[in-house]
């Protein structure tokens, strides 16, 4: 039996195994996999270049929306460290006619750091070095999904000042169209 169009979002810090999981989901579910890290280094030479990651992620999110609209499933291997980002991705998935599944991956901190370093050393062309200070900063910025977020039946209200999650998403990822205009 084929599953309905679904957007699978892998969530976690670098080195926890998001891409490995995303590859497995894509293979098992016949889904398109979109991994920004595999695009950033070949296109721009680094993981964060003059805000280009946000632009790239917006276009990949738009592509995911289009895949869902065409009846296919997609895996976004984004990390999505903030709850607001995850809610916005869910809103885009629902707008595209798809279901949403969040896959949170975590590891003990020492193992995560070791794996991130090993990945970069093994394949620097599709990965990037993470200095210890960045690992510390990433850990401080990361908001792990709560059980309430994972099991929520409905989207909460968008952040203050945003008319909808779709409008917020278009602000967060500047190359993503504001799908909320279609709903008016």
C-alpha positions, 0 to 999 in steps of 0.5 A: 500500500502506498502512503499518502503524500507525506513530508518527513522532516528530520530534526537534530544537531549535526552528527546525530544521523539525520542524513542517514535516516533521511536516506533510509526514509527516502528509499523505503517510502519512495520519497524525494530527499532534499539535504541542504548540506549536499548543495551548499558546499558544492554550490557556494563552498561552505555551509553558511555563505552570505545568507545563501543557506536560507535562500537555498532552504526556501527553494528546497521547501518550495520544491517539497511543497510542489512534490506534495502537490503532485502526489509524491512524498519528500524528506527534508533533511534540514535539522530545523533547530527552532520549534517555529521553523518546524511548525512553519514546515508543517504548515507548508506540508499541509498547504501542499496537501500532504501529511507531516511527520517529524523524525527527531534524532539525538545522541549523547553529546560526545558521540555526536561531536565525534561523528560530525568530525568523522563525517567531515574528515571522510567527505569534506566535499559534502560536509563542513568542519565544526569547531568546538565553539560552534558545537557549544553554540549549536547546542545552546540554540537547539530547541528539542521537539517536545512530545506536545509538538510531535503529537499535536493535532493542530498548528498553534497560533503563529508568532506575534505579528505573523498573519499565519504560519505560511506568512511567517515561513515566507519571511524566515526563508526569503525565497519561499513564496507566501502561500498565505496569499493563495488562501485569501 
